[in-house]
Amino acid sequence: MCAKSRVSQQLSTAGPPREEARPLYQELADDLATRLVRPLQADTVPSPLRIARLYRVPLSTAQFVRRATLTRLRPPVAAPVAPPGPPAWWLVAEDLRLRVRAGDFPDRVPARPRLTAEYRVGIDTVSKAIQQLVEDQLLEVRGTRGTYVRDVHPSSDQEQP
């Protein structure tokens, strides 16, 4: 009995079709993966032409079978883990806060694209950092003219000489 007829027989004797019926190429890929020599490696997967002959399916289906089998051989990818610590926008905001207070920006803060390149972060990160400093009343945005340092008067709790 050929492999295709065995898989077809399993599919036909499985009962009524389920709602989540899988495509034939998925079933064939499962069968092919179980027939391959362990440990599974990408170079042990036959060519689409050999798969087409083995299962007596069209070449296009055999290509899907090969791709699906190779996908099963790929090791699982771990989800990226965010680095511990404060978010990037907060770090940028704190650095900008220190630079404003140190007088690095006498009146105008550099444009966002320049800050993006300087801090090596996305423009949204820089925008959120600037927005935080605007909310803290350290900076002010003047429409399309740019972001400016607000006139900050020393607070009454600091000693004045």
ZIBELLIN-V755612 format. One record per run of one state. SS is the DSSP state (@ for helix, = for strand, . for the rest). FROM is the first residue (numbers start at 1). TO is the last residue. If there is no record, write none. Layout:
# ZIBELLIN-V755612
ss=SS from=FROM to=TO
ss=SS from=FROM to=TO
This chain:
# ZIBELLIN-V755612
ss=. from=1 to=2
ss=@ from=3 to=12
ss=. from=13 to=23
ss=@ from=24 to=35
ss=. from=36 to=41
ss=@ from=42 to=44
ss=. from=45 to=47
ss=@ from=48 to=55
ss=. from=56 to=58
ss=@ from=59 to=73
ss=. from=74 to=87
ss=@ from=88 to=102
ss=. from=103 to=107
ss== from=108 to=109
ss=. from=110 to=111
ss=@ from=112 to=119
ss=. from=120 to=122
ss=@ from=123 to=135
ss=. from=136 to=138
ss== from=139 to=141
ss=. from=142 to=142
ss=@ from=143 to=145
ss=. from=146 to=146
ss== from=147 to=149
ss=. from=150 to=161
